């Protein structure tokens, strides 16, 4: 069973590990953000079109029964 860790030691370890992180540059962050927004827009457009198509198809099939 693990013993309780010292909070001060834990914070030192967190600080040590955080210093090893390679943080993205501002340019990389902006490019990644733009790519995500672009993909979200096209995914939303795709799912809207798919929803409209499926809705139309279901309405068409149900109208055949009348």
Buried (B, 14 or more C-beta within 10 A) or exposed (E): EEEEEEEEEEEEEEEEEEEEEEEEEEEEEEEEEEEEEEEEEEEEEEEEEEEEEEEEEEEEEEEEEE
